[in-house]
Amino acid sequence: MTLGEAIDTYILWRRSHGTKFDDGARILRRFLKGVDADAPCDAVTRDAVRTFLAGTRPPTSYRNAKYTALSGLYRFAISRGHATRFPLPERESEPRASAPLPPYIYTGDEVRRLLGSTAASRARARQLDGDTLRTLILLLHGSGLRSGEALRLTLADVDLDDAVLTVRDSKFYKSRLVPVGERLAHVLRDHAARRLRRPQPEGRDSAFLANRDGTPLLAGVVRNVFAKLLRDAGIGGGDSRCRGPCLHSFRHGFAVGRLNAWYRQGADVQRLLPVLSTYLGHRNPAGTQVYLSMTPERLVQASLRYEHYMKGDQDA
């Protein structure tokens, strides 16, 4: 079996086990461009692997992702007799990437500025209008959906009577029901009334968030439109201590906001973490634990709870 065939087989095998493996597939196909796809798996040299891993930048999490993708490929190939050796350097010899920057969390004022800028920013838009962009922002802010999940919602997926969204085939090929609060439900009802006055080329399967002609919003176009909106609202990524603002930042903000609310209520956050994980569509609670890093507000809440605990202990 050639290296190219082994990569195609491995990608199909990974996807047959319930993962999209899009990032890993892209990495492996990028690796294939620098080697002979028609050569056997064992023809790949350790130097070729080191060159691919190194790239042109300092060690980052992307280098680790490349190592993980190639490592998985070769473990698969060796186990099935397509390769006899492992051309990757030892994991222990790999340089450590610096810790990833924390996600950007919008302040309440920044969200208000974004919402207040949508109409002017899209005043001359031929397709994605200001009302639809505003609805998208409020949906992401109020539900914690991934932007791709929001863009894939159809008219049939939005139950306005029970205020429940059906999110289909999300990141891990899972579908889930996402209840939303009454304020967001009101926003979605207003949008639905406008949306029903526009073309619905696929009937009830037409996109809920659509262009003026009823066609689905394209993710790349939405990213560019939102980048312009950030500039119009005067929101930039000037703080080098965190990642820059983007559409996915609303999801981070939703998660942190929910955890902060639980802390203020004195709830058992560790017990509730699996609930938030399920709501967000994470594969397991480990994907949600990233949000447990202390923010200033949560540090205050933890301190207050500790003081309360100590006072109770002394009174006992």
Secondary structure, DSSP 8 states (H G I E B T S, - for coil): -BHHHHHHHHHHHHHHTT---HHHHHHHHHHHTTS-TTSBGGG--HHHHHHHHHTTSS--HHHHHHHHHHHHHHHHHHHTTS-S---S--GGGS-------------HHHHHHHHHHHHHHTTT-SSS-HHHHHHHHHHHHHH---HHHHHH-BGGGEETTTTEEEE-S-TTS--EEEE--HHHHHHHHHHHHHHTTS--TTGGGSBSSB-TTS-B--HHHHHHHHHHHHHHTT-----TTS----TTHHHHHHHHHHHHHHHHHT--HHHHHHHHHHHHT-SSGGGTGGGGS--HHHHHHHHHHHHHHHHHHHH-
